[in-house]
Amino acid sequence: MDAAPTTEEWLAVDSIIATNTCARLPRVARQAAAPRILCPVSIYSLASPGTPGDPADLVAPTLVGAFDGWVDAGSAATAALARLVEDAPVVATFDADALFDYRARRPTLRIVDGRLAELAWPELTIRRTTAGDQDLLILTGAEPDDRWQAFGAAVVDLAQQFGVSQWISLGAIPAAVPHTRPVPIMGTTSEPGRLRGDVHPGPSGILRVPAAAVSMLEMQMAENGIPAVGYFAQVPHYVSGPYPAASVELLSALGRHLGVILPSGDLVEEARQLRTRLDTATSVEESTRTYVERLESMVDEERLPSGDELITEIERFLREGGTENTGRN
């Protein structure tokens, strides 16, 4: 049974009422405050003080975000961030029951010799790591199905608690680009001059596409005074499954933005092996080879894809189920 609120918890209630940040109170204090203020149930929990994930010592961290599915063609963005968070401690965990539709994103059941052994639930976490002498927070996992506005408000609240200095979105979109050329990167920015590494905002003109949660967060950050940019790799639309070359380029773009060299692990070798397989496949099929050569000509002439061309490839990508139905393990 929960103990009664301490004097310190009672004193905190008035501050919580003023700021409407009920999630920062211990549960027993939230219950005590209930008659005086409607405290919504928090959709995240924080690492305990003194644990490796304790955010108390963070210094102006950069918050980087990427989610699976849309916008993550070739699993490029999530695979890139996976290299940065290996064994990284969890700072915040979001409530899966509040954000996911389990009929649309069913947990994976592992069966061992007829015994139901384990359920793997979709996860969405913020982990902490460093890049050089800079603190990084990495928000990654499954893109939420529900409660996007509540999720956005929660992430902004956490960013303000942690003193986040900037937000960086990572993503990847299908595009009419060849696998034989360097992966193009397009940028988004809350204000001119924030993109780095010779990345330009694009595409030019007006583009209307299905929204992604990572883009919603980028907008929320900017609206709350946190500088925000995004780096998006263009993935050949004819490639099915993971595309590690885009992951490598996203890590390079992120590193250039931060002024550091980020580790890519085995992604470079995976990209080399996939390039060899794609070269072999296109060499034996004349129509495919001709198509790739046409794409090469477009790139060599520095003709960027138009908004209409991007929409066509995006619609194709969505019809084919994005990266969630590629059969990858």
Buried (B, 14 or more C-beta within 10 A) or exposed (E): EEEEBEEEBEEBBEEBBEEEBBBBBBEBBBEBBEEEBEBEEBBBEBBEEEEEBBBEEBEEBBBBBBBBBBBBBBBBBBBBBBBBBEEBBBBBBBBBEBBBEEEEBEEEEEEEEEEEEEEEEBEBBBBBBEBEEBBBBBBBBBBBBEBBEBBBBBBBBBBBBBEBBBBBBBBBBBBBBBBBBEBBBBBBBBEEEBBBBEBEBBBEEEEEBEEBBBBBBBBBBBEBEBBBBBBBBBBBBBBBEBBBBBBBBBBBBBBBBBEBEBEBBEBBEBBEEBBEEBEEBBEEEEEBBEBBEEBBEBBEEEEBBBBEBBBBBBEEBEEEEBBBEBEEE
